[in-house]
Amino acid sequence: MKRDLVSIGELRREEILTIFSLTEELKEKRRKGEMTHLLPGYILAMIFEKPSLRTRVTFETGIEDLGGHGIYLAPSDIQLGKRESVADVARNLSRWVHLIMARTFSHQTIINLAQNATVPVINGLSDEEHPCQVLGDLLTMREHHPGFPEVKIAWIGDGNNVCHSLILGCSIMDCELKIATPPGYEPKEEYLMKAEGLGKRPL
């Protein structure tokens, strides 16, 4: 059964801790120059509606380190929903590649890709959520704060996609999160409600 990463809220605490442990192991092996080809021959399709230096380089480097290969698909290569429907793109890519990562304008595009693809789909960024960013942020906190996950986190700024994923991630990991935003830039109430359902509503 395939697993997608559309939202960090789909992960359980135990799964996140497993991801962290494996990541730390792979990072240590990389520092030692050891090969970690856990996905030999795997092809990752990287769909970019929005360009990004960090997202492209980290995903492409990551799949290469694991023994696979990344294919960069620029906006002009696909034009999601214009030349072909999102569903058709998902079904076609599923016949050619093993994984799909998408960095899109609309969160619904990620959902549609995941619903129609038969291979795992990873949310590389959408207007609603940024799960990979927050997994990286939480891992960094774990690496540098001995008391993790018993940490206090302050978010100051726009209640944007990263904020939404941080709300969910902190709720799952039981981190204390406090949010301060300018009037009119608050995170969406639905994410606060989801966090409450996961066990912890931020202040």
Secondary structure, DSSP 8 states (H G I E B T S, - for coil): ----BS-GGGS-HHHHHHHHHHHHHHHHHHHTT----SSTT-EEEEEESS--HHHHHHHHHHHHHTT-EEEEE-HHHH-BTTTB-HHHHHHHHHHH-SEEEEE-S-HHHHHHHHHH-SS-EEEEE-SS--HHHHHHHHHHHHHH-TTTTS-EEEEES---HHHHHHHHHHHHHT-EEEEE--TT----HHHHHHHHHHT----
